[in-house]
Amino acid sequence: MDKYVYSFGHGRAEGSSLMRNLLGGKGCELAEMTNLGIPVPPGLTITTQAWAQYSRGDRRWPDGLWDQVIEALTKLEGDSGLTFGDPQQPLLVSVRSGARVSMPGMMETVLNLGLNDKTVEGLAARTRNDRFAWDCYRRFITMFGNVVLGIRREVFDEHLDAIKRRLGARTDPEVPADELRKLTAAYKELVLARTGAPFPQDPREQLRLAINAVFDSWFAKKAVEYRRIHNIPADWGTAVTVMAMVFGNLGETSGTGVGFTRDPRTGEHRFYAEFLVNAQGEDVVAGIRTPERIEALRDRMPDIYAELLAIADRLERHYKDMQDIEFTVQEAKLYLLQTRSGKRSARAAVRVAVDLVKEHVLDIHTALMRVPPQTLSELLHPVFDEREKAAALAAGRLLATGLPAAPGAAVGQVVFDADRAVEWAKSGQHVILVRPETSPEDVAGMYAAQGIVTARGGRTSHAAVVAVGMGKPCVVGASDVVVDEERRAFEARGRIIREGEVVSVDGATGEVILDDVPTIGGELPEEVRTYLAWADRYRMPGGLGVRANADTPEDARKAREFGAEGIGLVRTEHMFFHADRIPIVREMIMAGDPASRRSSVAKLLPFQRDDFIGIFRAMDGLPVTIRLLDPPLHEFLANPREFREMIEERARLDALGMNAERQAVLEQKIAKVDSLREANPMLGHRGCRLGITSPEIYGMQVRAIMEAACTVAEQGVKVEPEIMIPLTGTVGEMKLTYDNTKKVADGVLAEMGVPVKYAIGTMIEVPRAALIADKIAEHAEFFSFGTNDLTQLTYGYSRDDVAKFLPDYLQKGILPHDPFSVLDQDGVGELIRVGIERGRRTRPDLKVGICGEHGGEPSSVEFCHQVRMTYVSCSPFMIPIARLAAAQARLRERAASGTTTYA
């Protein structure tokens, strides 16, 4: 028979941290801590294998599971000296979920299980504390009623709040035992009224129902949404841990807390924790009460504080990572309830990794694998302009100050529920989610929001932990904020802020400010530069290069600051849209003959040349790939509004019989726009097709590139221009444009007498080009895969229209990812693989890159490494991501091959 249950207690455990996939994160680490001799309450863990059988078997337990639970429960009774269901010495347990990866608050927990009308009296007698026993019972009915019986928690809380108002009590501990006894009776009546059945009194029935509820919570909406956001496979499932209760609500020598071995916001090496005296764990993590700083524990119980710090340090060194721990103190005795790798901001993740290397806990190789590359984007998120912020504060616009829970600056319109946050964000609005406190049901709204504010809760509350993991600026415990969800407003310092009004949130300082405070781009901290330098050391030579997509000298300078090793894509059409150039471009398009077109094109040449000079100077010594004009010409003409206005003006002039000359000009423009209109312009007259039919345009651009290159080369700048022909799909297109380009380039070099090495290549965007890459390579000295268009043409999906059906495709599992964000390795990737192999069959030293948006997406970067591309190119702000992703790809490959040395 399969083993479904593993016990732990009294310094011995059947499991270990190596059994994460079977015992879940919580269960395996409880077992590990037990084996390490750390004080952990005894318990048992039901495996993910049992969950799999249960979920496949129409909610039926696998054969033998209940017998194994009872056997382990008997051992638990022996370890604790208490008996489950015994009226005099009752054993109470918690029932908690535990997936193999941390999903904070997404699944369910039931505490104080085992209480009934008899055992509550036994608990009161054993502890000599009536108030404590009835407080536990009312908590248990609340959690069981909510988690297992499906009754909204608010229904129970309304009764408690009414009693507190009547008594004038500010906190739960002020409610006396006799009132809690009455409250418990009211709760049982509520359960009977809502379910049609009395509250279950049999502890074994309670246990079985609670285990079912925790199993089922894997499929709860909030858990499903969290897995979708974090790409957690649905078939992993959850383990269930049943553990003897220890009580933080037994009076002034008891309490509960959550802590991180380092600051999860900054990575600073200090114990970052909060503590609540006379409370249970749910009060802290749910944000129901705002906790005290950990110094409160040090002041009340210095010996416990010292023991806790020693255990925290031991756990961090054992796991070689920052830990997130939950602990309870029961009558001056410390217990650890959980440890796991702590969620942290991107900056903290890097600093922790760097510091652990400096402390000789980690090697650089392991440290580089610790940080998910995509999280580095958080480091480049905006922060508030300090002068603008100071002016806003001086003007009296500060609404509230809370606890800074997750760094960064966010500006948006206030919303008060998660669904509305999602709805507004989908329509393109920036929103700030404001809640009394968040719960796991709010996770989709938190993900959609720019920032989060809660009136209650501490820096280890649900809002804080989830926001740090998501990289969302967050302020918690903003006690000045009084949320009125019915009126969709909050009051702060005498102001009423209604839904839709704009606020600014500073997650680094905890300030909430009225109206929009301007932001500026973030900078790379020193420890991040160190970390990326390590990544570069392991990535190069022999690994992927990282270039930038940059269209201006400013973009080029920013890219170089972030570590770009060249430019992989300059989109020259972006230079045409400047206000002083667009009239000339339109004049060129309207030209009726080649001579007029050449005259207009000549006016553009100085502009283009100056742009290229600026880019070449910024990238001194590094290669620059410049794509010749790609979009269809109609994009440079009147937009729909301007076109409509031209037609209306023509009609008005015609009706008035006025200004025949103006009418003729309008007629010519309208006719030209009509002549350029295409049924599918993205597949029409664009790219190299445009260069072939209007060679003077490409001729001007090549001349501008080469004149700029010669100019800066004479000034001592090392320049490496690479001229890229877009959208080639036939050998004839490539040969003709290559010959034309080379003729102009060589002519400029001869005129200026400056030796500049240059290359001519193509952008592979058409599937046919990938399939005939061996022939294309006869006339192309480098390839760059434009995966945006290649994805369009491979799938047959229009990027402009895919949003109409893509959400349904993702939700129904038709597509695993948005193919315009994450490279489709099976289809588009296979074309890339074929293109590289065939291209290098003709030209073994062929330089190959990628310049679509996939160039900064980590899984796509790894694929590019696997197919032996030369470089990836992405937007400047994605360069740190690409650098780390490329290093990790090389490290994984070397580890798989058993290679431990690096070039």
Salt bridges, closest charged atoms under 4 A:
GLU14 OE1 - LYS3 NZ 3.43
GLU29 OE2 - ARG20 NH2 2.58
GLU32 OE2 - HIS318 NE2 2.81
ASP79 OD2 - LYS75 NZ 2.98
GLU108 OE2 - LYS222 NZ 3.15
ASP117 OD1 - LYS188 NZ 2.74
GLU121 OE2 - ARG181 NH1 3.31
ASP135 OD2 - ARG131 NH1 3.88
ASP135 OD1 - ARG138 NE 2.92
ASP135 OD2 - ARG139 NE 3.08
GLU154 OE1 - ARG152 NH1 3.46
ASP157 OD2 - ARG153 NE 3.48
ASP172 OD2 - ARG138 NH2 3.51
ASP172 OD1 - LYS164 NZ 2.81
GLU179 OE1 - ARG166 NH2 2.82
ASP216 OD2 - ARG59 NH2 2.62
GLU225 OE2 - ARG228 NH2 2.66
GLU252 OE1 - ARG300 NH1 3.07
ASP263 OD2 - ARG265 NH2 2.98
ASP263 OD2 - ARG270 NH2 3.01
GLU268 OE1 - ARG270 NE 3.44
GLU274 OE2 - ARG459 NE 3.94
GLU282 OE2 - ARG139 NH1 3.14
GLU282 OE1 - ARG153 NH2 3.35
ASP283 OD2 - ARG139 NH2 3.04
GLU295 OE1 - ARG293 NE 3.75
ASP299 OD1 - ARG298 NE 3.62
ASP313 OD1 - ARG317 NE 3.86
GLU316 OE2 - ARG262 NH2 2.72
ASP321 OD1 - ARG344 NH1 2.90
ASP321 OD1 - ARG370 NH1 3.57
ASP324 OD2 - ARG340 NE 3.07
GLU326 OE1 - ARG96 NH2 2.85
ASP355 OD2 - ARG351 NE 3.37
GLU359 OE1 - ARG262 NH2 2.71
GLU359 OE2 - HIS269 ND1 3.50
ASP417 OD2 - ARG420 NE 3.74
GLU437 OE1 - ARG456 NH2 2.52
GLU441 OE2 - LYS222 NZ 3.45
ASP442 OD2 - ARG435 NE 3.42
ASP480 OD2 - ARG493 NE 3.17
ASP484 OD2 - ARG487 NH1 3.73
GLU485 OE1 - ARG435 NH1 2.48
GLU499 OE1 - ARG420 NE 3.34
GLU499 OE1 - ARG488 NH1 3.67
ASP506 OD2 - LYS389 NZ 2.64
GLU511 OE1 - LYS389 NZ 2.47
GLU527 OE2 - ARG347 NE 3.03
ASP536 OD1 - ARG539 NH2 2.78
ASP536 OD2 - ARG883 NH2 2.57
ASP551 OD2 - ARG571 NE 3.20
ASP551 OD2 - HIS574 ND1 2.64
GLU554 OE2 - ARG557 NH2 3.47
GLU561 OE1 - LYS558 NZ 3.57
GLU565 OE2 - ARG539 NH2 2.57
GLU573 OE2 - ARG627 NH2 2.48
ASP580 OD1 - ARG581 NE 3.72
GLU587 OE2 - LYS603 NZ 2.85
ASP611 OD2 - ARG581 NH1 2.42
ASP630 OD2 - ARG627 NH1 3.79
ASP630 OD2 - ARG686 NH2 2.70
GLU642 OE1 - ARG586 NH2 3.42
GLU645 OE2 - ARG641 NH1 2.97
GLU649 OE1 - ARG662 NH2 3.03
GLU667 OE2 - ARG650 NH1 2.90
ASP674 OD1 - ARG677 NH1 2.70
GLU696 OE2 - ARG597 NH1 3.10
GLU707 OE1 - ARG609 NH1 2.65
GLU707 OE2 - ARG703 NH1 2.94
GLU722 OE1 - ARG547 NH1 3.03
GLU722 OE2 - LYS847 NZ 2.72
ASP739 OD2 - LYS735 NZ 2.99
ASP746 OD2 - LYS742 NZ 3.22
GLU751 OE2 - ARG703 NH2 2.91
GLU765 OE1 - ARG686 NH2 3.91
GLU778 OE1 - HIS779 NE2 4.00
ASP789 OD2 - ARG686 NH2 2.86
ASP789 OD1 - ARG799 NH2 3.27
ASP801 OD1 - LYS804 NZ 3.78
GLU830 OE1 - ARG833 NE 3.53
GLU862 OE1 - ARG892 NH2 2.79
GLU893 OE1 - HIS865 NE2 3.00
GLU893 OE2 - ARG868 NH2 2.72
